[in-house]
Amino acid sequence: MMRQSSATGQSKKQRHWQAHVKAQERSGLSRAEYCRQHKLSYHALTYWQRKKSGRQQPGTTLVPVPPERIRHKPAQSRTSELKIVVTDGLSIEVGNHFSPTTLKRVLTVLESR
């Protein structure tokens, strides 16, 4: 029986995941929903998305902040273009110069809760 070379196997695997990474990005679905619909490992897709971007992201940790530690800007000085209300009292304001990667990570964490 002939064995497939590891280089050929690797490139086939890489093409498989790159196709899913592109398809998920175009789909408009969250990573979690795309994985559910295509019966894929969420963590594997995340790995290949990070590999495609060329950098590893540190783990995301949400830390509760007591309300008394939150400083609010006066309404006229706010520069957010978008406000996402998650629940009563919890919202995310996205400013003009936000990081799409960070916003995506935050939304992914919130989706999994």
Backbone torsions as a table, in degrees:
resi	resn	phi	psi	omega
1	MET	NA	135.0	-179.2
2	MET	-87.6	136.3	177.5
3	ARG	-94.4	140.6	176.7
4	GLN	-74.2	137.0	-179.9
5	SER	-64.8	150.5	-178.1
6	SER	-65.6	-31.0	178.9
7	ALA	-66.1	-41.6	178.6
8	THR	-66.9	-43.2	178.0
9	GLY	-61.0	-41.3	179.5
10	GLN	-64.3	-45.0	-176.9
11	SER	-68.1	-33.6	176.7
12	LYS	-65.0	-45.3	178.4
13	LYS	-62.4	-43.3	-179.7
14	GLN	-63.4	-43.9	178.6
15	ARG	-63.0	-40.3	178.3
16	HIS	-57.3	-50.8	-176.2
17	TRP	-73.4	-36.0	177.8
18	GLN	-62.5	-37.4	177.2
19	ALA	-63.5	-42.1	178.5
20	HIS	-68.2	-38.2	178.1
21	VAL	-59.9	-48.5	180.0
22	LYS	-64.2	-42.7	-179.3
23	ALA	-63.3	-41.0	179.2
24	GLN	-65.0	-41.3	179.9
25	GLU	-63.5	-38.6	-179.4
26	ARG	-78.1	-23.3	-172.4
27	SER	-69.3	-28.1	-174.3
28	GLY	81.1	-1.5	178.0
29	LEU	-85.2	154.4	172.2
30	SER	-67.0	159.3	178.5
31	ARG	-58.3	-42.5	-178.7
32	ALA	-62.6	-45.4	-179.0
33	GLU	-67.5	-40.9	178.2
34	TYR	-59.7	-44.1	179.5
35	CYS	-63.8	-40.5	178.0
36	ARG	-61.8	-46.6	-176.8
37	GLN	-66.9	-30.5	-177.1
38	HIS	-105.2	6.6	179.1
39	LYS	52.8	51.7	179.3
40	LEU	-113.3	157.8	173.8
41	SER	-74.9	123.0	177.6
42	TYR	-57.9	-43.5	-176.6
43	HIS	-68.8	-35.6	178.0
44	ALA	-66.5	-43.2	178.8
45	LEU	-63.5	-40.6	177.2
46	THR	-60.4	-44.0	178.4
47	TYR	-56.9	-48.3	-176.9
48	TRP	-70.5	-30.3	175.3
49	GLN	-67.3	-41.3	177.7
50	ARG	-67.1	-39.8	179.0
51	LYS	-62.5	-40.7	178.9
52	LYS	-62.9	-39.7	-177.5
53	SER	-73.2	-15.0	175.8
54	GLY	84.7	6.4	178.2
55	ARG	-146.0	151.0	177.7
56	GLN	-91.9	135.9	177.1
57	GLN	-94.5	137.7	174.3
58	PRO	-68.0	159.4	178.7
59	GLY	-61.5	148.6	-179.6
60	THR	-97.0	131.0	177.0
61	THR	-129.1	125.1	174.7
62	LEU	-93.5	132.5	-178.7
63	VAL	-119.7	125.4	179.2
64	PRO	-66.3	138.4	178.5
65	VAL	-115.1	123.8	179.0
66	PRO	-60.5	141.1	-177.3
67	PRO	-53.8	-33.6	-178.6
68	GLU	-68.8	-15.2	179.1
69	ARG	-92.0	-7.2	-178.3
70	ILE	-87.4	125.8	178.3
71	ARG	-102.4	129.8	179.2
72	HIS	-101.3	137.3	175.2
73	LYS	-81.6	149.4	173.1
74	PRO	-60.1	148.1	-174.4
75	ALA	-54.5	-39.9	-176.2
76	GLN	-69.7	-19.2	-177.9
77	SER	-97.8	-1.8	178.8
78	ARG	-70.2	139.1	-178.5
79	THR	-118.9	14.3	-178.0
80	SER	-74.2	139.3	177.4
81	GLU	-94.6	-19.3	-173.5
82	LEU	-141.6	137.0	175.7
83	LYS	-126.8	122.1	179.5
84	ILE	-105.4	116.5	178.8
85	VAL	-92.6	115.0	-178.6
86	VAL	-85.9	-52.6	174.7
87	THR	-146.8	174.7	176.1
88	ASP	-57.1	125.6	177.5
89	GLY	85.4	-6.3	179.4
90	LEU	-125.4	118.6	178.2
91	SER	-143.8	160.9	178.0
92	ILE	-121.3	124.3	176.7
93	GLU	-105.8	129.3	-177.3
94	VAL	-108.8	119.2	-178.1
95	GLY	-82.9	-178.8	-178.3
96	ASN	-62.2	-36.0	-174.1
97	HIS	-114.0	51.4	-178.2
98	PHE	-80.1	163.4	176.0
99	SER	-96.9	113.2	178.6
100	PRO	-57.3	-35.6	179.9
101	THR	-64.4	-45.1	179.8
102	THR	-65.2	-43.8	179.0
103	LEU	-60.8	-42.9	179.3
104	LYS	-61.6	-41.1	179.4
105	ARG	-64.7	-42.8	-180.0
106	VAL	-63.3	-45.8	-179.8
107	LEU	-64.2	-36.8	177.6
108	THR	-63.2	-43.4	178.2
109	VAL	-63.0	-43.2	-179.5
110	LEU	-66.6	-36.5	178.0
111	GLU	-62.0	-35.3	-175.6
112	SER	-78.8	-7.4	-179.4
113	ARG	-82.4	NA	NA
